[in-house]
Amino acid sequence: MAGPLEGGTAGVAGHRHADESLLDDEKSMLANDPGGMLRATASAGAQVREAAALAAETDLSMLADEGRPRAVVVAGIGTAGLTGSILSTVAGPRCPVPIIGHRSPGLPGWVGAADVVIAVSASGRSPEALAAAEAAARRGARLVAVGNPDSELEAMAARARAPFFAVPRRAPARASLWGLAVPVLLAARAIGLVKVNEADLAETATRLDADAERCRPGADSFVNPAKALALGLAGSIPIVWGSSPLATVAARRFADTLAANARYPVMAGALGEAGRGRVGLLDGVFGGLAESSRDIFADSDTEETDATRLRLVLFRDGGLNPEEDADEPVAVEERRADAVQTLAERRGVRCDVLTAEGGSAIERLASLTAVPDFASLYLALAHGLDPMAVPAISEMKELSNPLPEGMQ
């Protein structure tokens, strides 16, 4: 099964702000998810299959006929922006051209006719993707667009006579990762940058299905790895690190979903970066310092209840990327991951470990995203939050977009 999770959950006292009983009452839990985020997240495998089928109907001959580009720019924001990181990590360090994620409106000044621009927007109307598509068409770059059908982005692609991958929007973008990522990967395959084949996609979809079954709402906390991870994180400050580029993409994805779904502040990044300074957090007021200053005569349950502590989540990718050089060493990354686990243990900082599984890079990445995606939803539900409705996001869009709703 995908992505084994190591490390037990804290006792009930360790997550005083969350109600564990809510997660084992399926009826009440689903009532608190009126938007169907659990259902949408469980559709990840179906998203892979649907996106692959829809992509097969997209004419990419013009894109492929012009050969290898100078560079590929993947333009989008939020989950759409993450697709650029996914493409980069699947392509690997041996990719013959640079792959650049661009999360701001417009395009870098150097982008021109020698380049490919992939504009991604789940809604088909994000300002970042639209501005990038417009700039690409104006500068003569090869354009590919991915987004909701019958949208402004599709119309822009049609005017530029560019390929458009129609991805029907059935849920918020953060629950549509694979529907957006697969077309980006297949567009890159058309120009010879990645070696994703139909078997890889099928195995990835199967793995996502299996993880959705393990993480289903009806599975009790003691057998559901996502609920166990959520309860372990409850009441903590999560620190999420990845041991490799692929694992770091998964770590950043988890940070995004924890923030949006569960409203938890998270620090995420690469383990190599952490070792240059951020690992010092383990000695800080929420880490080892809190443990060393604890009153040994205080009631342990009370102390644990009142303390807010770090909780480390470590994403590990011990395998070799088939798209990379088979001789690429991974020993340094693995030793660093072992060292961080040891440091956390010495300081009394709890650590959960998720390990990638699968043959292809895309399947290994999927094995590191499914359980955390569900965990972010269960953490929200354990706090009585609706993971779909995030008022601050809606208000932010209203305040930053001067156009009336009908004109957006």
FENRANOR-V324967 format. One record per residue. SS is DSSP state (H for helix, E for strand, C for the rest). NEAR is the number of other ideal C-beta (glycine too) atoms within 10 Angstrom. Layout:
ss = [SS SS]
near = [NEAR NEAR]
This chain:
ss = [C C C C E E C C C C C H H H H C C C C H H H H C C H H H H H H C C C C C H H H H H H C H H H H H H H H H H H H H C C C C H H H H H C C C C C E E E E E C C C H H H H H H H H H H H H H C C C C C C E E E E E C C C C C C C C C C C C C E E E E E E C C C C C H H H H H H H H H H H H H C C E E E E E E C C C C H H H H H H H H C C C E E E E C C C C C C H H H C H H H H H H H H H H H H H H C C C C C C C H H H H H H H H H H H H H H H H H C C C C C C C C C C H H H H H H H H H C C C E E E E E E C C H H H H H H H H H H H H H H H H H H C C C E E E E E H H H H C C C H H H H H H C C C C H H H H H C C C C C C C H H H H H H H C C C E E E E E E E C C C C C C C C C C C C C C H H H H H H H H H H H H H H H H C C C C E E E E E C C C C C H H H H H H H H H H H H H H H H H H H H H H C C C C C C C C H H H H H H H H H H C C C C H H H C]
near = [12 26 25 13 20 12 19 12 20 18 13 16 14 21 24 14 11 23 17 16 12 15 24 17 13 13 8 14 20 15 10 17 19 10 14 16 24 24 15 21 28 22 21 25 22 15 24 26 19 18 27 20 10 18 23 10 8 18 9 17 10 12 21 14 9 13 8 13 21 14 17 27 24 30 34 27 19 19 23 30 23 24 24 23 21 27 23 23 26 28 25 19 12 10 19 9 18 13 23 17 20 22 15 13 16 15 24 14 8 10 23 13 12 15 23 26 27 31 33 35 31 28 16 26 14 25 15 21 32 22 16 33 30 18 21 30 19 10 15 13 24 22 26 28 31 34 32 20 14 10 23 18 25 19 14 23 24 11 11 19 9 21 22 25 26 19 26 14 17 16 18 20 24 26 29 24 24 30 26 27 28 29 26 27 24 22 28 26 18 19 20 14 24 24 15 22 11 9 11 21 22 15 18 29 23 16 24 27 18 15 26 22 12 18 25 14 22 10 17 11 18 10 9 23 24 29 28 23 26 30 25 24 31 24 21 22 16 22 27 25 27 32 29 25 19 26 27 23 23 31 27 19 26 27 22 19 27 24 17 21 27 24 15 21 9 20 15 22 16 21 23 16 13 23 15 9 8 15 20 11 19 22 13 12 12 18 23 20 13 18 15 10 8 14 8 6 5 11 9 11 13 11 15 19 16 10 15 12 19 23 26 26 28 25 30 24 29 15 16 16 22 13 19 17 11 7 6 11 9 16 7 10 20 15 11 18 24 13 13 22 18 11 18 22 12 11 19 15 24 19 21 23 17 31 21 26 18 19 13 20 29 26 22 29 24 29 25 26 27 28 26 29 27 29 30 30 28 29 29 26 28 25 20 11 17 15 28 19 11 18 8 9 13 10 10 11 11 11 8 8 12 8 7 7 8 5 7 13]
